[in-house]
Amino acid sequence: MDSDSKEALMEEAPPRYSAAPPPPCVPQQLRWLLGVALAAGLGVAVVACVLLLGLHLAEAHAETVLRMSIGGLRGDGPAQQLTVSSRERTGTFAVRDGLNSSAMLVYDYSKLLISYRSWRHPACYVTRMDRNNIQGLDAVTAAFERRQVSAGMGGDAHHGATSLRVTRGLLSVQAERALSEPLGDRSLLSTAANVLCSVLPVYWA
């Protein structure tokens, strides 16, 4: 019985093992395309992060400059009303214009424009913003007030006429004409400035 079982075991063939099939081969061109796509995606992500960081820093810097222009370096001085629109990148200020009146200023950081409307005068004024040295509220308000006087729309008649003669002596004819004519294309103004000026004429200052 034992000999028969030994013979049966010896007659059985040992199991055969076959090698596993090789993994599917990825073509060299497809691998190259995948590498290029991955590198391009990483590059786009890095550039987007850098741009977003730069935008955040620019907005933070602009807000700091605005806060400094409102109350000075130490935060003292008269309180001003500030409204900021991050979507349009604008800041709107309410400032005093005399004893019993006020004026509105719109700082447009995307188009680098500053708009001004005094409630005492039937006109709006706009000027360019210095990107590297943004004008403070006091300086830009004084400039707009001088522009109103030179246009004969503020102060007494004698002072306005004197300022107008001085301005005419300093400006060329074309520059004076550009300042005296209202702005034809109001599309360069932000939505906030257009709403502020409404149907009033807009002049360069």
C-alpha positions in Angstrom: 0.0 0.0 0.0 2.8 2.4 0.9 4.8 1.4 -2.2 1.9 2.0 -4.5 1.3 5.5 -3.1 5.0 6.3 -3.4 5.0 5.2 -7.0 1.8 7.2 -7.7 3.5 10.3 -6.2 6.7 9.8 -8.3 4.7 9.4 -11.5 2.9 12.7 -11.0 4.7 15.6 -12.9 5.8 18.6 -10.9 3.7 21.8 -11.4 4.8 24.2 -14.0 5.1 27.9 -13.1 4.9 30.5 -15.9 6.2 34.0 -15.7 3.7 36.8 -15.1 2.8 38.8 -18.3 4.9 42.0 -18.6 3.1 45.3 -17.8 1.7 47.1 -20.7 4.3 49.3 -22.3 3.6 53.0 -22.4 4.8 54.5 -25.6 7.7 56.9 -25.3 5.8 59.7 -27.0 2.9 59.4 -24.6 5.2 59.5 -21.7 6.8 62.7 -23.1 3.4 64.3 -23.6 2.4 63.5 -20.0 5.6 65.0 -18.7 5.1 68.2 -20.7 1.5 68.5 -19.5 2.5 68.0 -15.9 5.2 70.6 -16.1 2.9 73.1 -17.8 0.3 72.6 -15.2 2.8 73.1 -12.4 4.0 76.3 -14.2 0.5 77.7 -14.5 -0.2 77.0 -10.9 3.0 78.7 -9.7 2.3 81.8 -11.9 -1.3 82.0 -10.7 -0.1 81.8 -7.1 2.5 84.6 -7.7 -0.1 86.8 -9.4 -2.6 86.3 -6.6 0.0 87.1 -4.0 1.1 90.2 -5.9 -2.5 91.4 -6.1 -3.1 90.8 -2.4 0.1 92.8 -1.5 -0.9 95.6 -3.9 -4.3 95.9 -2.3 -2.9 95.8 1.2 -0.4 98.5 0.3 -3.1 100.7 -1.3 -5.3 100.3 1.8 -2.3 101.2 4.0 -1.6 104.3 2.0 -5.3 105.3 2.1 -5.4 104.9 5.9 -2.3 106.9 6.3 -3.7 109.7 4.0 -6.9 109.8 6.1 -5.4 110.2 9.6 -1.7 110.7 9.1 1.1 108.4 10.1 0.0 108.1 13.8 -3.7 107.8 13.0 -4.6 111.2 14.4 -6.4 113.9 12.6 -10.0 114.3 11.5 -12.0 111.1 10.9 -13.0 110.5 7.3 -15.6 108.1 5.8 -14.1 105.3 3.7 -15.7 102.8 1.5 -13.6 100.2 -0.4 -14.8 98.1 -3.3 -12.4 95.1 -3.9 -14.3 94.1 -7.0 -13.8 97.4 -8.8 -10.6 98.3 -6.8 -11.9 101.7 -5.8 -12.0 103.7 -2.6 -14.6 106.3 -1.9 -14.0 109.1 0.6 -16.3 111.8 2.1 -14.3 115.0 2.8 -15.2 118.5 4.1 -15.7 121.2 1.6 -16.0 124.4 3.6 -18.0 124.7 6.8 -21.4 123.3 5.9 -20.7 121.2 2.8 -18.9 118.0 1.8 -17.3 116.5 -1.2 -16.7 113.0 -2.5 -13.5 111.5 -3.8 -13.2 108.2 -5.7 -9.8 106.6 -6.0 -9.8 104.2 -8.9 -6.7 101.9 -8.6 -7.5 99.8 -11.7 -7.6 102.9 -14.1 -5.4 105.1 -12.0 -7.9 108.0 -11.8 -9.2 110.2 -9.0 -12.7 111.7 -9.3 -14.0 114.6 -7.3 -17.5 116.0 -6.7 -18.3 118.9 -4.5 -22.0 119.3 -3.5 -21.6 123.1 -3.8 -20.7 123.0 -7.5 -22.5 121.6 -10.6 -19.5 119.7 -12.0 -17.2 116.8 -11.4 -13.4 116.7 -11.9 -11.0 113.9 -12.6 -7.2 113.7 -12.5 -4.5 111.0 -13.0 -3.3 109.0 -10.1 0.5 108.6 -9.5 1.0 104.9 -9.3 4.3 105.2 -7.4 3.2 108.0 -5.1 -0.5 108.1 -4.6 -1.8 111.5 -3.8 -3.1 112.1 -0.3 -6.6 113.4 0.5 -5.4 116.9 1.5 -3.2 117.4 -1.6 -5.8 116.1 -4.1 -8.6 118.0 -2.5 -6.6 121.3 -2.6 -5.8 120.7 -6.3 -9.4 120.1 -7.1 -10.5 123.2 -5.2 -7.9 125.3 -7.1 -9.3 123.9 -10.4 -12.8 124.9 -9.3 -11.6 128.4 -8.6 -9.7 128.7 -11.9 -12.9 127.6 -13.7 -14.8 130.5 -12.1 -17.0 128.2 -10.1 -15.8 128.9 -6.5 -14.7 131.7 -4.3 -15.3 135.4 -5.0 -15.3 136.7 -8.6 -12.1 138.7 -8.2 -10.1 135.8 -6.9 -11.5 133.5 -9.6 -10.7 136.0 -12.3 -7.1 136.4 -11.0 -6.6 132.7 -10.8 -8.0 132.3 -14.3 -5.7 134.8 -15.7 -2.7 133.2 -14.1 -3.8 129.8 -15.3 -4.2 131.0 -18.8 -0.8 132.5 -18.8 0.8 129.2 -17.8 -1.2 126.8 -19.9 -1.0 126.3 -23.6 -4.1 126.9 -25.7 -4.6 123.2 -26.3 -4.2 122.3 -22.7 -6.6 125.1 -21.7 -9.1 123.9 -24.2 -8.8 120.3 -23.0 -9.4 121.5 -19.4 -12.4 123.8 -20.4 -14.2 121.1 -22.4 -16.1 118.4 -20.5 -15.0 114.8 -20.9 -16.6 113.2 -23.9 -16.0 109.5 -23.2 -17.1 108.6 -19.7 -16.4 104.9 -20.2 -12.9 105.4 -18.7 -14.5 106.2 -15.3 -15.4 103.5 -12.8 -19.0 102.7 -12.0 -18.6 104.5 -8.6 -17.4 107.7 -10.4 -20.2 107.5 -13.0 -22.8 107.1 -10.3 -21.2 109.9 -8.2 -21.1 112.4 -11.2 -24.4 111.3 -12.6 -25.5 113.8 -15.3 -23.0 116.5 -14.3 -20.2 117.4 -16.7 -16.8 115.9 -16.0 -13.7 118.0 -16.5 -10.0 117.2 -16.3 -8.1 118.8 -13.4 
